[in-house]
Amino acid sequence: MRKKKDEKVLENEDEKVEIKEEHLEKIAKEIDDNKSKSITKKEIKYKNIIRNILIAICIIIYFALLLFGKGKISTIDYIRILKTIIAIDVLVSIVLFEISMKKDNIEIGIHGLEMIFVGGFTVYILELFNTQNNNINIYFSIFIGITVIYYIVKSIILAIKKKL
């Protein structure tokens, strides 16, 4: 009789071990899934930071082209180019807002707001150019500085969110 009890105990202990092994396998699988999700989230945040840096570089290049083009292009052509750029900027902003609404993606909406900022700067430069203000270069420098500061702060915020 004693052996039968021991055998049952052993069987019960084996069942407990099997249950524990199953749980361990499930836990290990969940850990692997969570690690891959964590890595994916980190990749997305790094992509967002890199995207913001690239957008900042593009905007700075845009401002530099406007600044250097001012001296190289005739006044009438420069004003016409600025008006065309403003119209394109408004259209791109509208498209970005529409895409943002359809996809329910706030990041695209933020990019639309950034495009409005760039368009507003272009309108302001057009006004300064029409009034023949001699301080246009100072305004270009100010807006480039604002853009750099904005995107640095935005990237820092994304990096801090990444750590949290």
C-alpha positions as CSV (number, residue, x, y, z in Angstrom):
1,M,0.0,0.0,0.0
2,R,2.8,2.3,0.8
3,K,4.2,2.1,-2.8
4,K,0.9,3.0,-4.2
5,K,0.7,6.2,-2.1
6,D,4.3,7.1,-3.1
7,E,3.5,6.4,-6.7
8,K,0.5,8.7,-6.5
9,V,2.5,11.3,-4.8
10,L,5.1,11.0,-7.5
11,E,2.4,11.1,-10.2
12,N,1.0,14.2,-8.5
13,E,4.5,15.8,-8.2
14,D,5.0,15.0,-11.9
15,E,1.8,16.6,-12.8
16,K,2.7,19.7,-10.7
17,V,6.1,19.8,-12.5
18,E,4.4,19.5,-15.9
19,I,2.0,22.3,-14.9
20,K,4.9,24.4,-13.8
21,E,6.8,23.7,-17.0
22,E,3.8,24.7,-19.0
23,H,3.5,27.9,-17.1
24,L,7.1,28.6,-17.5
25,E,6.9,28.1,-21.2
26,K,3.9,30.4,-21.4
27,I,5.7,33.0,-19.2
28,A,8.8,32.7,-21.4
29,K,6.7,33.2,-24.5
30,E,5.0,36.2,-23.0
31,I,8.4,37.7,-22.1
32,D,9.7,37.2,-25.6
33,D,6.5,38.8,-27.0
34,N,6.8,41.8,-24.7
35,K,10.5,42.2,-25.6
36,S,9.7,42.3,-29.3
37,K,6.9,44.8,-28.6
38,S,9.3,46.9,-26.6
39,I,11.9,46.8,-29.3
40,T,9.2,47.8,-31.8
41,K,8.2,50.7,-29.7
42,K,11.8,51.9,-29.3
43,E,12.3,51.6,-33.1
44,I,9.2,53.7,-33.7
45,K,10.3,56.4,-31.3
46,Y,13.8,56.4,-32.9
47,K,12.2,56.7,-36.3
48,N,10.1,59.6,-35.0
49,I,13.2,61.4,-33.7
50,I,15.1,60.8,-37.0
51,R,12.1,62.0,-39.0
52,N,11.9,65.2,-37.0
53,I,15.6,65.8,-37.5
54,L,15.2,65.3,-41.2
55,I,12.2,67.6,-41.3
56,A,14.2,70.3,-39.5
57,I,17.1,69.9,-41.9
58,C,14.7,70.2,-44.9
59,I,13.1,73.3,-43.4
60,I,16.5,74.9,-42.8
61,I,17.5,74.1,-46.4
62,Y,14.2,75.6,-47.5
63,F,14.9,78.8,-45.6
64,A,18.5,78.9,-46.9
65,L,17.3,78.5,-50.5
66,L,14.8,81.4,-49.9
67,L,17.6,83.5,-48.5
68,F,20.2,82.8,-51.2
69,G,17.5,83.0,-53.9
70,K,16.6,86.5,-52.9
71,G,19.9,87.8,-54.2
72,K,20.1,85.6,-57.3
73,I,16.6,86.0,-58.7
74,S,15.0,89.1,-60.0
75,T,12.4,90.8,-57.7
76,I,9.4,90.0,-59.9
77,D,10.4,86.3,-60.3
78,Y,11.2,86.0,-56.6
79,I,7.8,87.4,-55.6
80,R,6.1,85.0,-58.1
81,I,8.1,82.1,-56.7
82,L,7.1,83.0,-53.1
83,K,3.4,83.2,-54.1
84,T,3.7,79.8,-55.7
85,I,5.4,78.3,-52.7
86,I,2.7,79.8,-50.4
87,A,0.0,78.2,-52.5
88,I,1.7,74.8,-52.5
89,D,2.3,75.0,-48.8
90,V,-1.4,75.7,-48.2
91,L,-2.4,72.7,-50.4
92,V,0.1,70.4,-48.6
93,S,-1.2,71.5,-45.2
94,I,-4.8,70.8,-46.3
95,V,-3.8,67.4,-47.6
96,L,-1.9,66.6,-44.4
97,F,-5.0,67.6,-42.3
98,E,-7.3,65.5,-44.4
99,I,-5.0,62.5,-44.1
100,S,-4.7,63.1,-40.4
101,M,-8.5,63.1,-40.0
102,K,-9.0,60.0,-42.1
103,K,-6.3,58.0,-40.4
104,D,-7.0,59.6,-37.0
105,N,-3.2,60.2,-36.7
106,I,-2.3,63.3,-34.7
107,E,1.4,63.2,-35.8
108,I,0.3,63.9,-39.4
109,G,-1.9,66.8,-38.1
110,I,1.2,68.2,-36.2
111,H,3.1,68.1,-39.5
112,G,0.3,70.0,-41.1
113,L,0.6,72.7,-38.4
114,E,4.3,72.8,-39.0
115,M,3.7,73.4,-42.7
116,I,1.3,76.2,-41.8
117,F,4.2,77.7,-39.7
118,V,6.5,77.5,-42.7
119,G,3.8,79.0,-45.0
120,G,3.3,81.8,-42.5
121,F,7.0,82.5,-42.5
122,T,6.9,82.6,-46.3
123,V,4.0,85.0,-46.3
124,Y,5.9,87.2,-43.8
125,I,9.0,87.2,-46.0
126,L,6.8,88.1,-49.0
127,E,5.4,91.1,-47.1
128,L,8.9,92.1,-46.0
129,F,10.1,91.8,-49.6
130,N,7.2,93.9,-50.9
131,T,7.9,96.6,-48.4
132,Q,11.6,96.5,-49.2
133,N,12.6,96.0,-45.7
134,N,16.4,95.8,-45.3
135,N,16.3,93.5,-42.3
136,I,15.1,90.4,-44.2
137,N,18.3,88.5,-43.4
138,I,17.8,89.1,-39.7
139,Y,14.2,87.7,-40.0
140,F,15.6,84.6,-41.9
141,S,18.1,84.0,-39.1
142,I,15.3,84.4,-36.4
143,F,13.0,81.9,-38.1
144,I,15.9,79.4,-38.7
145,G,16.7,79.7,-35.0
146,I,13.1,79.2,-34.0
147,T,12.9,76.1,-36.2
148,V,16.1,74.6,-34.8
149,I,15.0,75.2,-31.2
150,Y,11.5,73.8,-31.9
151,Y,12.8,70.6,-33.5
152,I,15.5,70.1,-30.8
153,V,12.9,70.5,-28.0
154,K,10.5,68.2,-29.9
155,S,13.2,65.5,-30.3
156,I,14.2,65.8,-26.6
157,I,10.6,65.4,-25.6
158,L,10.3,62.3,-27.8
159,A,13.5,60.9,-26.3
160,I,12.3,61.5,-22.8
161,K,9.0,59.8,-23.7
162,K,11.0,56.9,-25.0
163,K,12.7,56.4,-21.7
164,L,9.4,56.5,-19.8
